[in-house]
Amino acid sequence: MSWDNVEGVSSVQIWTDNPDMTQAYLFANGNHQVKLTIGVSLSLSGEGPTYEEVKTALSLIDFETGAGISHLKTGDKGEYAYVYQPNEVSSVKVLDTDASGTGAYQYEVDYYLSSDSTINENYASEKVALLLTYIDGNGNKIDYQTASGSKSQSYVAVTVYPPKKYGLPNSNSTSVTLSLLDDKPDHKVIDIYQYVQEVSECNVKIFKLYIDDSYFRIIYLEGLDEIFTGNPFNIKGSKTTTPYPYDEFRVAEHYICKDNRVNQGKSSYSTQFNFMYNTTGINFFTGEVSIYQQPNDIIFLRVWADVYAINENYSDHSGSLSFSAYDQFGNKMDIEVKATDDGFTINSVT
């Protein structure tokens, strides 16, 4: 058997991707993960165990007690395995995980740890050590650990924080803000429908919603297909009777940009919108607007136009838009945006 050739453990260490490799900082929201790596080198008299055999023989334990970890759980890598550095929150640069292996050990095994209120009600922190258990060539069970009191002490202190809270501007939480980005973007009408005589004027303003902080940023929107329909969530207009058969309409519509490029870096692109006259999907015209989007931004459009068209079924549609967003550490924010005469306002952030 592969463990028969193991004469002992020559070196072992546990570390994290944080610049201080003995420290990790975790938001206990069930999404955020910290990456721990275990490095093991064995003294061998022949062929040693495989990577999978070593991985199976390893487990994480509490440094203070030697028992299994109780406030943290392991899992496959998710979308929120970013390194949080609480002492560097004024920095724009946020370090990612996935640092390459050191190559200093025969075996390096990665773990992704998370926590939440179901296993850690009081958001307790924990020092994580390792345990290696195997049967040697003489049939003896070997328990090699790095907990307190062992020969080779090694641990990562995982400091746990409650989920981060976001709120409206001027609240006690980090604020989510919606502001004007561009009041004169390049735009054009690209297609009008057969019952439309003329689009005499079309105007667009671009707004951005973002976390008002240089460190935290929005990287994910939940339910993209449902949010990004390309249809306005608010239609407000008026109709003035003009000589038959055309009526004059002045209509303002509010959209969330259907081509939002969240967490894709700085990007420039064009997006289309369907200027509607009711909620049945029938349009006055189709337009196009150029967008310049920064990381952390969610793009909204306010479009208004004067249209001459044949129509007997024009209708306003008043509504707000609700969606969920996540920062790079998996902290969730539920946001409701409402249209105003001049643009948008945030009704609530929870």
KEPA-452725 format. One record per residue (C-alpha): chain; x, y, z. Coordinates in nm, 3 decimals. Example, Ala and Ser with C-alpha at 12.3 -4.5 7.8 and 13.67 -1.06 7.14 Angstrom:
BEGIN
rolum: A | east: 1.230 | north: -0.450 | up: 0.780;
rolum: A | east: 1.367 | north: -0.106 | up: 0.714;
This chain:
BEGIN
rolum: A | east: 0.000 | north: 0.000 | up: 0.000;
rolum: A | east: 0.111 | north: 0.355 | up: -0.068;
rolum: A | east: 0.133 | north: 0.455 | up: 0.300;
rolum: A | east: 0.365 | north: 0.158 | up: 0.368;
rolum: A | east: 0.657 | north: 0.358 | up: 0.234;
rolum: A | east: 0.592 | north: 0.660 | up: 0.457;
rolum: A | east: 0.857 | north: 0.684 | up: 0.728;
rolum: A | east: 0.719 | north: 1.004 | up: 0.874;
rolum: A | east: 0.617 | north: 1.362 | up: 0.811;
rolum: A | east: 0.912 | north: 1.582 | up: 0.722;
rolum: A | east: 0.734 | north: 1.918 | up: 0.702;
rolum: A | east: 0.382 | north: 2.055 | up: 0.716;
rolum: A | east: 0.219 | north: 2.398 | up: 0.715;
rolum: A | east: -0.121 | north: 2.560 | up: 0.678;
rolum: A | east: -0.157 | north: 2.909 | up: 0.528;
rolum: A | east: -0.393 | north: 3.145 | up: 0.352;
rolum: A | east: -0.376 | north: 3.382 | up: 0.055;
rolum: A | east: -0.383 | north: 3.690 | up: 0.276;
rolum: A | east: -0.048 | north: 3.878 | up: 0.272;
rolum: A | east: -0.021 | north: 3.776 | up: 0.638;
rolum: A | east: -0.047 | north: 3.406 | up: 0.566;
rolum: A | east: -0.153 | north: 3.320 | up: 0.921;
rolum: A | east: -0.463 | north: 3.545 | up: 0.909;
rolum: A | east: -0.791 | north: 3.526 | up: 0.717;
rolum: A | east: -1.102 | north: 3.744 | up: 0.740;
rolum: A | east: -1.446 | north: 3.607 | up: 0.662;
rolum: A | east: -1.797 | north: 3.751 | up: 0.630;
rolum: A | east: -2.035 | north: 3.492 | up: 0.776;
rolum: A | east: -2.301 | north: 3.529 | up: 0.507;
rolum: A | east: -2.282 | north: 3.174 | up: 0.370;
rolum: A | east: -2.132 | north: 3.298 | up: 0.042;
rolum: A | east: -1.791 | north: 3.442 | up: 0.123;
rolum: A | east: -1.507 | north: 3.193 | up: 0.138;
rolum: A | east: -1.148 | north: 3.204 | up: 0.256;
rolum: A | east: -0.896 | north: 2.976 | up: 0.093;
rolum: A | east: -0.664 | north: 2.774 | up: 0.317;
rolum: A | east: -0.382 | north: 2.562 | up: 0.177;
rolum: A | east: -0.219 | north: 2.268 | up: 0.352;
rolum: A | east: 0.135 | north: 2.177 | up: 0.247;
rolum: A | east: 0.267 | north: 1.833 | up: 0.338;
rolum: A | east: 0.601 | north: 1.667 | up: 0.265;
rolum: A | east: 0.664 | north: 1.305 | up: 0.368;
rolum: A | east: 0.980 | north: 1.104 | up: 0.430;
rolum: A | east: 0.953 | north: 0.811 | up: 0.188;
rolum: A | east: 1.137 | north: 0.485 | up: 0.133;
rolum: A | east: 0.961 | north: 0.425 | up: -0.197;
rolum: A | east: 0.654 | north: 0.533 | up: -0.387;
rolum: A | east: 0.431 | north: 0.746 | up: -0.167;
rolum: A | east: 0.054 | north: 0.797 | up: -0.149;
rolum: A | east: -0.133 | north: 0.975 | up: -0.426;
rolum: A | east: -0.262 | north: 1.330 | up: -0.398;
rolum: A | east: -0.617 | north: 1.201 | up: -0.346;
rolum: A | east: -0.502 | north: 0.963 | up: -0.073;
rolum: A | east: -0.328 | north: 1.244 | up: 0.112;
rolum: A | east: -0.629 | north: 1.470 | up: 0.069;
rolum: A | east: -0.854 | north: 1.201 | up: 0.215;
rolum: A | east: -0.618 | north: 1.159 | up: 0.511;
rolum: A | east: -0.628 | north: 1.531 | up: 0.596;
rolum: A | east: -0.886 | north: 1.716 | up: 0.805;
rolum: A | east: -0.918 | north: 2.058 | up: 0.965;
rolum: A | east: -0.926 | north: 2.092 | up: 1.342;
rolum: A | east: -0.953 | north: 2.365 | up: 1.604;
rolum: A | east: -0.604 | north: 2.477 | up: 1.708;
rolum: A | east: -0.703 | north: 2.532 | up: 2.070;
rolum: A | east: -0.897 | north: 2.209 | up: 2.133;
rolum: A | east: -0.774 | north: 1.963 | up: 1.870;
rolum: A | east: -1.137 | north: 1.878 | up: 1.792;
rolum: A | east: -1.301 | north: 1.932 | up: 1.455;
rolum: A | east: -1.374 | north: 2.290 | up: 1.351;
rolum: A | east: -1.715 | north: 2.402 | up: 1.475;
rolum: A | east: -1.776 | north: 2.755 | up: 1.347;
rolum: A | east: -1.662 | north: 2.702 | up: 0.988;
rolum: A | east: -1.749 | north: 2.460 | up: 0.709;
rolum: A | east: -1.567 | north: 2.350 | up: 0.395;
rolum: A | east: -1.702 | north: 2.335 | up: 0.041;
rolum: A | east: -1.617 | north: 2.367 | up: -0.326;
rolum: A | east: -1.491 | north: 2.702 | up: -0.445;
rolum: A | east: -1.776 | north: 2.945 | up: -0.516;
rolum: A | east: -1.808 | north: 3.290 | up: -0.674;
rolum: A | east: -1.704 | north: 3.486 | up: -0.366;
rolum: A | east: -1.358 | north: 3.357 | up: -0.273;
rolum: A | east: -1.203 | north: 3.704 | up: -0.251;
rolum: A | east: -0.945 | north: 3.802 | up: 0.006;
rolum: A | east: -1.086 | north: 4.058 | up: 0.250;
rolum: A | east: -0.831 | north: 4.285 | up: 0.415;
rolum: A | east: -1.005 | north: 4.499 | up: 0.678;
rolum: A | east: -0.698 | north: 4.716 | up: 0.724;
rolum: A | east: -0.684 | north: 4.796 | up: 0.352;
rolum: A | east: -1.043 | north: 4.903 | up: 0.287;
rolum: A | east: -0.930 | north: 5.247 | up: 0.174;
rolum: A | east: -0.748 | north: 5.083 | up: -0.116;
rolum: A | east: -0.912 | north: 5.057 | up: -0.457;
rolum: A | east: -0.726 | north: 4.734 | up: -0.534;
rolum: A | east: -0.895 | north: 4.420 | up: -0.403;
rolum: A | east: -0.682 | north: 4.107 | up: -0.397;
rolum: A | east: -0.823 | north: 3.791 | up: -0.550;
rolum: A | east: -0.749 | north: 3.438 | up: -0.433;
rolum: A | east: -0.601 | north: 3.160 | up: -0.644;
rolum: A | east: -0.239 | north: 3.232 | up: -0.567;
rolum: A | east: -0.036 | north: 2.957 | up: -0.728;
rolum: A | east: 0.113 | north: 2.676 | up: -0.520;
rolum: A | east: 0.446 | north: 2.740 | up: -0.351;
rolum: A | east: 0.603 | north: 2.422 | up: -0.486;
rolum: A | east: 0.777 | north: 2.382 | up: -0.150;
rolum: A | east: 0.577 | north: 2.073 | up: -0.053;
rolum: A | east: 0.513 | north: 1.736 | up: -0.212;
rolum: A | east: 0.140 | north: 1.781 | up: -0.162;
rolum: A | east: -0.063 | north: 2.102 | up: -0.146;
rolum: A | east: -0.434 | north: 2.075 | up: -0.076;
rolum: A | east: -0.675 | north: 2.370 | up: -0.093;
rolum: A | east: -0.980 | north: 2.418 | up: 0.128;
rolum: A | east: -1.254 | north: 2.683 | up: 0.095;
rolum: A | east: -1.414 | north: 2.779 | up: 0.425;
rolum: A | east: -1.736 | north: 2.969 | up: 0.487;
rolum: A | east: -1.965 | north: 3.040 | up: 0.779;
rolum: A | east: -2.319 | north: 3.157 | up: 0.848;
rolum: A | east: -2.556 | north: 3.213 | up: 1.137;
rolum: A | east: -2.686 | north: 2.853 | up: 1.130;
rolum: A | east: -2.347 | north: 2.716 | up: 1.240;
rolum: A | east: -2.206 | north: 3.032 | up: 1.396;
rolum: A | east: -2.487 | north: 3.224 | up: 1.561;
rolum: A | east: -2.258 | north: 3.464 | up: 1.743;
rolum: A | east: -2.003 | north: 3.499 | up: 1.460;
rolum: A | east: -1.724 | north: 3.345 | up: 1.661;
rolum: A | east: -1.371 | north: 3.336 | up: 1.518;
rolum: A | east: -1.163 | north: 3.019 | up: 1.505;
rolum: A | east: -0.800 | north: 2.914 | up: 1.469;
rolum: A | east: -0.775 | north: 2.637 | up: 1.212;
rolum: A | east: -0.502 | north: 2.371 | up: 1.230;
rolum: A | east: -0.467 | north: 2.039 | up: 1.047;
rolum: A | east: -0.473 | north: 1.670 | up: 1.125;
rolum: A | east: -0.313 | north: 1.400 | up: 0.909;
rolum: A | east: -0.424 | north: 1.044 | up: 0.987;
rolum: A | east: -0.287 | north: 0.730 | up: 0.819;
rolum: A | east: -0.186 | north: 0.369 | up: 0.882;
rolum: A | east: 0.189 | north: 0.315 | up: 0.845;
rolum: A | east: 0.371 | north: 0.009 | up: 0.715;
rolum: A | east: 0.367 | north: -0.153 | up: 1.061;
rolum: A | east: -0.011 | north: -0.123 | up: 1.089;
rolum: A | east: 0.008 | north: 0.163 | up: 1.338;
rolum: A | east: -0.241 | north: 0.448 | up: 1.322;
rolum: A | east: -0.054 | north: 0.777 | up: 1.297;
rolum: A | east: -0.221 | north: 1.105 | up: 1.396;
rolum: A | east: -0.004 | north: 1.400 | up: 1.303;
rolum: A | east: -0.150 | north: 1.737 | up: 1.395;
rolum: A | east: -0.048 | north: 2.102 | up: 1.420;
rolum: A | east: -0.280 | north: 2.202 | up: 1.705;
rolum: A | east: -0.165 | north: 2.359 | up: 2.030;
rolum: A | east: 0.086 | north: 2.143 | up: 2.216;
rolum: A | east: 0.196 | north: 1.947 | up: 1.909;
rolum: A | east: 0.554 | north: 1.932 | up: 1.780;
rolum: A | east: 0.477 | north: 2.127 | up: 1.466;
rolum: A | east: 0.231 | north: 2.403 | up: 1.544;
rolum: A | east: 0.071 | north: 2.572 | up: 1.245;
rolum: A | east: -0.266 | north: 2.742 | up: 1.209;
rolum: A | east: -0.461 | north: 3.014 | up: 1.035;
rolum: A | east: -0.664 | north: 3.246 | up: 1.255;
rolum: A | east: -0.996 | north: 3.302 | up: 1.077;
rolum: A | east: -1.159 | north: 3.622 | up: 1.206;
rolum: A | east: -1.532 | north: 3.613 | up: 1.140;
rolum: A | east: -1.753 | north: 3.918 | up: 1.077;
rolum: A | east: -2.133 | north: 3.943 | up: 1.053;
rolum: A | east: -2.269 | north: 3.996 | up: 0.701;
rolum: A | east: -2.200 | north: 4.348 | up: 0.583;
rolum: A | east: -2.500 | north: 4.579 | up: 0.571;
rolum: A | east: -2.580 | north: 4.831 | up: 0.299;
rolum: A | east: -2.829 | north: 5.113 | up: 0.311;
rolum: A | east: -2.944 | north: 5.442 | up: 0.163;
rolum: A | east: -2.716 | north: 5.747 | up: 0.155;
rolum: A | east: -2.683 | north: 5.915 | up: 0.494;
rolum: A | east: -2.766 | north: 5.591 | up: 0.675;
rolum: A | east: -2.538 | north: 5.422 | up: 0.926;
rolum: A | east: -2.447 | north: 5.157 | up: 0.668;
rolum: A | east: -2.226 | north: 5.173 | up: 0.360;
rolum: A | east: -2.447 | north: 5.349 | up: 0.109;
rolum: A | east: -2.578 | north: 5.237 | up: -0.227;
rolum: A | east: -2.613 | north: 5.543 | up: -0.453;
rolum: A | east: -2.782 | north: 5.623 | up: -0.784;
rolum: A | east: -2.658 | north: 5.925 | up: -0.977;
rolum: A | east: -2.642 | north: 6.076 | up: -1.325;
rolum: A | east: -2.359 | north: 5.935 | up: -1.536;
rolum: A | east: -2.413 | north: 6.096 | up: -1.879;
rolum: A | east: -2.682 | north: 6.345 | up: -1.983;
rolum: A | east: -2.582 | north: 6.352 | up: -2.351;
rolum: A | east: -2.479 | north: 6.004 | up: -2.464;
rolum: A | east: -2.460 | north: 5.910 | up: -2.830;
rolum: A | east: -2.795 | north: 5.765 | up: -2.931;
rolum: A | east: -3.023 | north: 5.725 | up: -3.232;
rolum: A | east: -3.356 | north: 5.594 | up: -3.351;
rolum: A | east: -3.289 | north: 5.284 | up: -3.561;
rolum: A | east: -3.640 | north: 5.157 | up: -3.647;
rolum: A | east: -3.989 | north: 5.306 | up: -3.633;
rolum: A | east: -4.306 | north: 5.105 | up: -3.677;
rolum: A | east: -4.563 | north: 5.135 | up: -3.954;
rolum: A | east: -4.823 | north: 5.315 | up: -3.747;
rolum: A | east: -4.565 | north: 5.581 | up: -3.648;
rolum: A | east: -4.546 | north: 5.887 | up: -3.875;
rolum: A | east: -4.253 | north: 6.060 | up: -3.706;
rolum: A | east: -4.023 | north: 6.063 | up: -3.404;
rolum: A | east: -3.952 | north: 6.432 | up: -3.378;
rolum: A | east: -3.725 | north: 6.415 | up: -3.076;
rolum: A | east: -3.555 | north: 6.145 | up: -2.870;
rolum: A | east: -3.344 | north: 6.213 | up: -2.561;
rolum: A | east: -3.151 | north: 5.978 | up: -2.332;
rolum: A | east: -2.987 | north: 6.010 | up: -1.992;
rolum: A | east: -2.770 | north: 5.742 | up: -1.839;
rolum: A | east: -2.763 | north: 5.680 | up: -1.462;
rolum: A | east: -2.545 | north: 5.451 | up: -1.254;
rolum: A | east: -2.619 | north: 5.263 | up: -0.933;
rolum: A | east: -2.316 | north: 5.167 | up: -0.727;
rolum: A | east: -2.174 | north: 5.103 | up: -0.380;
rolum: A | east: -2.037 | north: 5.438 | up: -0.266;
rolum: A | east: -1.705 | north: 5.300 | up: -0.146;
rolum: A | east: -1.364 | north: 5.255 | up: -0.307;
rolum: A | east: -1.316 | north: 4.901 | up: -0.175;
rolum: A | east: -1.647 | north: 4.720 | up: -0.193;
rolum: A | east: -1.807 | north: 4.670 | up: -0.534;
rolum: A | east: -2.108 | north: 4.505 | up: -0.694;
rolum: A | east: -2.007 | north: 4.196 | up: -0.888;
rolum: A | east: -2.331 | north: 4.003 | up: -0.937;
rolum: A | east: -2.702 | north: 4.062 | up: -0.999;
rolum: A | east: -2.947 | north: 3.787 | up: -0.914;
rolum: A | east: -3.201 | north: 3.673 | up: -1.172;
rolum: A | east: -3.049 | north: 3.842 | up: -1.476;
rolum: A | east: -3.301 | north: 3.702 | up: -1.725;
rolum: A | east: -3.592 | north: 3.838 | up: -1.524;
rolum: A | east: -3.433 | north: 4.177 | up: -1.458;
rolum: A | east: -3.290 | north: 4.250 | up: -1.802;
rolum: A | east: -3.605 | north: 4.223 | up: -2.014;
rolum: A | east: -3.524 | north: 4.536 | up: -2.213;
rolum: A | east: -3.870 | north: 4.675 | up: -2.132;
rolum: A | east: -3.939 | north: 4.991 | up: -1.928;
rolum: A | east: -4.057 | north: 4.944 | up: -1.573;
rolum: A | east: -4.219 | north: 5.288 | up: -1.579;
rolum: A | east: -4.400 | north: 5.466 | up: -1.865;
rolum: A | east: -4.535 | north: 5.815 | up: -1.814;
rolum: A | east: -4.668 | north: 6.028 | up: -2.095;
rolum: A | east: -4.942 | north: 6.242 | up: -2.242;
rolum: A | east: -5.138 | north: 6.240 | up: -2.568;
rolum: A | east: -5.262 | north: 6.550 | up: -2.748;
rolum: A | east: -5.519 | north: 6.502 | up: -3.024;
rolum: A | east: -5.396 | north: 6.624 | up: -3.362;
rolum: A | east: -5.548 | north: 6.607 | up: -3.711;
rolum: A | east: -5.657 | north: 6.252 | up: -3.800;
rolum: A | east: -5.509 | north: 5.992 | up: -3.821;
rolum: A | east: -5.204 | north: 6.076 | up: -3.604;
rolum: A | east: -5.186 | north: 6.164 | up: -3.238;
rolum: A | east: -4.896 | north: 6.338 | up: -3.072;
rolum: A | east: -4.739 | north: 6.163 | up: -2.774;
rolum: A | east: -4.477 | north: 6.288 | up: -2.532;
rolum: A | east: -4.360 | north: 5.988 | up: -2.334;
rolum: A | east: -4.082 | north: 5.921 | up: -2.081;
rolum: A | east: -3.969 | north: 5.566 | up: -2.007;
rolum: A | east: -3.733 | north: 5.416 | up: -1.749;
rolum: A | east: -3.520 | north: 5.107 | up: -1.801;
rolum: A | east: -3.249 | north: 4.902 | up: -1.643;
rolum: A | east: -2.999 | north: 4.848 | up: -1.922;
rolum: A | east: -3.051 | north: 4.493 | up: -2.056;
rolum: A | east: -2.681 | north: 4.462 | up: -2.151;
rolum: A | east: -2.538 | north: 4.558 | up: -1.811;
rolum: A | east: -2.182 | north: 4.424 | up: -1.787;
rolum: A | east: -2.146 | north: 4.376 | up: -1.416;
rolum: A | east: -1.797 | north: 4.283 | up: -1.295;
rolum: A | east: -1.648 | north: 4.285 | up: -1.646;
rolum: A | east: -1.409 | north: 4.575 | up: -1.597;
rolum: A | east: -1.433 | north: 4.901 | up: -1.788;
rolum: A | east: -1.634 | north: 4.847 | up: -2.104;
rolum: A | east: -1.791 | north: 5.042 | up: -2.389;
rolum: A | east: -2.084 | north: 4.900 | up: -2.582;
rolum: A | east: -2.410 | north: 4.987 | up: -2.756;
rolum: A | east: -2.747 | north: 4.865 | up: -2.634;
rolum: A | east: -3.095 | north: 4.879 | up: -2.784;
rolum: A | east: -3.421 | north: 4.970 | up: -2.617;
rolum: A | east: -3.782 | north: 4.931 | up: -2.731;
rolum: A | east: -3.979 | north: 5.252 | up: -2.679;
rolum: A | east: -4.327 | north: 5.123 | up: -2.590;
rolum: A | east: -4.670 | north: 5.274 | up: -2.570;
rolum: A | east: -4.820 | north: 5.014 | up: -2.339;
rolum: A | east: -4.721 | north: 4.699 | up: -2.155;
rolum: A | east: -4.835 | north: 4.456 | up: -2.425;
rolum: A | east: -4.499 | north: 4.468 | up: -2.602;
rolum: A | east: -4.603 | north: 4.695 | up: -2.890;
rolum: A | east: -4.349 | north: 4.966 | up: -2.963;
rolum: A | east: -4.336 | north: 5.316 | up: -3.104;
rolum: A | east: -3.977 | north: 5.269 | up: -3.213;
rolum: A | east: -3.645 | north: 5.103 | up: -3.134;
rolum: A | east: -3.346 | north: 5.309 | up: -3.027;
rolum: A | east: -2.980 | north: 5.256 | up: -2.958;
rolum: A | east: -2.751 | north: 5.423 | up: -2.706;
rolum: A | east: -2.376 | north: 5.403 | up: -2.636;
rolum: A | east: -2.278 | north: 5.305 | up: -2.281;
rolum: A | east: -1.949 | north: 5.347 | up: -2.096;
rolum: A | east: -1.964 | north: 5.126 | up: -1.786;
rolum: A | east: -1.722 | north: 5.113 | up: -1.496;
rolum: A | east: -1.676 | north: 4.820 | up: -1.258;
rolum: A | east: -1.927 | north: 4.840 | up: -0.971;
rolum: A | east: -2.184 | north: 5.024 | up: -1.187;
rolum: A | east: -2.536 | north: 4.908 | up: -1.272;
rolum: A | east: -2.667 | north: 5.112 | up: -1.566;
rolum: A | east: -3.015 | north: 5.265 | up: -1.590;
rolum: A | east: -3.164 | north: 5.461 | up: -1.882;
rolum: A | east: -3.424 | north: 5.737 | up: -1.891;
rolum: A | east: -3.556 | north: 5.793 | up: -2.243;
rolum: A | east: -3.816 | north: 6.044 | up: -2.356;
rolum: A | east: -3.947 | north: 6.130 | up: -2.699;
rolum: A | east: -4.213 | north: 6.314 | up: -2.903;
rolum: A | east: -4.391 | north: 6.070 | up: -3.132;
rolum: A | east: -4.664 | north: 6.107 | up: -3.395;
rolum: A | east: -4.847 | north: 5.778 | up: -3.427;
rolum: A | east: -5.181 | north: 5.605 | up: -3.483;
rolum: A | east: -5.284 | north: 5.463 | up: -3.150;
rolum: A | east: -5.597 | north: 5.422 | up: -2.942;
rolum: A | east: -5.455 | north: 5.215 | up: -2.662;
rolum: A | east: -5.181 | north: 5.428 | up: -2.511;
rolum: A | east: -5.140 | north: 5.368 | up: -2.139;
rolum: A | east: -4.909 | north: 5.481 | up: -1.862;
rolum: A | east: -4.741 | north: 5.217 | up: -1.651;
rolum: A | east: -4.619 | north: 5.316 | up: -1.307;
rolum: A | east: -4.390 | north: 5.076 | up: -1.128;
rolum: A | east: -4.067 | north: 5.023 | up: -0.944;
rolum: A | east: -3.791 | north: 4.771 | up: -1.002;
rolum: A | east: -3.671 | north: 4.534 | up: -0.729;
rolum: A | east: -3.362 | north: 4.317 | up: -0.753;
rolum: A | east: -3.081 | north: 4.167 | up: -0.547;
rolum: A | east: -2.711 | north: 4.241 | up: -0.586;
rolum: A | east: -2.397 | north: 4.103 | up: -0.423;
rolum: A | east: -2.060 | north: 4.254 | up: -0.342;
rolum: A | east: -1.735 | north: 4.065 | up: -0.403;
rolum: A | east: -1.762 | north: 3.900 | up: -0.061;
rolum: A | east: -2.113 | north: 3.766 | up: -0.119;
rolum: A | east: -2.289 | north: 4.021 | up: 0.100;
rolum: A | east: -2.642 | north: 4.059 | up: -0.036;
rolum: A | east: -2.839 | north: 4.379 | up: -0.083;
rolum: A | east: -3.206 | north: 4.393 | up: -0.183;
rolum: A | east: -3.271 | north: 4.713 | up: -0.376;
rolum: A | east: -3.587 | north: 4.887 | up: -0.497;
rolum: A | east: -3.551 | north: 5.162 | up: -0.759;
rolum: A | east: -3.831 | north: 5.403 | up: -0.846;
rolum: A | east: -3.864 | north: 5.633 | up: -1.144;
rolum: A | east: -3.890 | north: 6.010 | up: -1.096;
rolum: A | east: -3.971 | north: 6.295 | up: -1.333;
rolum: A | east: -3.599 | north: 6.360 | up: -1.384;
rolum: A | east: -3.450 | north: 6.014 | up: -1.344;
rolum: A | east: -3.445 | north: 5.761 | up: -1.063;
rolum: A | east: -3.437 | north: 5.729 | up: -0.688;
rolum: A | east: -3.361 | north: 5.438 | up: -0.457;
rolum: A | east: -3.663 | north: 5.356 | up: -0.245;
rolum: A | east: -3.495 | north: 5.105 | up: -0.018;
rolum: A | east: -3.182 | north: 4.901 | up: 0.043;
rolum: A | east: -3.202 | north: 4.608 | up: 0.285;
